[in-house]
Amino acid sequence: MGPIALKRRDAILLGAAALLAAGRARAQAEPLRGQTIKLVVPFTAGSGTDVVARMLAESLGPALGATVVVDNRAGAGGTLGAALVAKAPADGTTLLVHSAGHLVNPALYPNLPYDTLNDFAGITPLASLPNVLVTAPGRFKDVRDLVEQAKSKPGVLNYGSAGNGSATHMNAEVFRFAAGIQAQHVPFKGTPEALSETMAGRIDWFFAPMVSALTLVQGGKLKALAVGTAKRSDVLPQLPTTVEAGVPGSEYLFWVGLFAPAKTPRPLIDRLHAEVARIMISAETKDRLNKLGAEPFVMAPAAFDRFLADETTKTLQLVRAAGIKLN
């Protein structure tokens, strides 16, 4: 057989291999058509994570030819829902929508029923959401007033969260540590409960997801003192960051991301990533997120996995340095 015939044969073999690989990718993705896909949210309905999950579910179902439902499994700082997904079949029908709090839990819970990095495959972040420091109207004049009151009465004031280890808890702890204040942590099952108790004045302050608190702030039911991110929010541009308000080192990035069980086939991860990324960066979704003070936040699966590993290390260091504990 001559060189030309060999090259032609090699090309045919390579082409066949490529077709086979493409066929496998389609085969891995095709089972999702007609299936019911659960987006497990480990927090209550109305939380920032839940809002983003429901926004995604509206478009993801039609994109995959599937039925996509949101399944709220709140409790234990998001670990109950995460454990459910870690043990679920790796076929793309059970996915986890979690927040930055997912990376806090290994440092807070010594006996987690799953491995945060090894039992999940990152599909992509979905959005970054600023937390806003809210109080009951008339409770504090500004951030400086809150800090001064907390320092004058160590351990008397309290602050809420959407659960131990949640991103709302972490933001509050970063702020408290940076401000050098002592206060009592009161964890709730989710964001709506914490917002209700803050409005009633039984909780002194709460770092609420902007997507959950914005309408209450605009309606005068809550007073916003600052945003917890490094930059101001476009929807409340007059509101300072906690750093600008006099608490350096208090910024915190609250993100929401999408995960699958670790053994989910790579072609299926890639297919899910492609559809989800397209939805999240679409003009329609971007506009909906912007109105809630959030922004699309998308990464390739491999990049997301590296991000998770790096952030887990940083988070563990922060938890230890700040002495953050569940109780």
Secondary structure, DSSP 8 states (H G I E B T S, - for coil): --HHHHHHHHHHHHHHHHHHHHHHHHHHHGGGTT-EEEEEESS-TTSHHHHHHHHHHHHHHHHHTSEEEEEE---GGGHHHHHHHHTS-SSSSEEEEEEGGGGTHHHH-TT-SS-TTTSEEEEEEEEE--EEEEE-TTS-SSHHHHHHHHHHSTTTSEEEESSTTSHHHHHHHHHHHHHT---EEEE-SSHHHHHHHHHTTSSSEEEEEHHHHHHHHHTTSSEEEEESSSS--SSSTTS-BTTTTT-TT-----EEEEEEETTS-HHHHHHHHHHHHHHHTSHHHHHHHHHTT-EE----HHHHHHHHHHHHHHHHHHHHHHT----
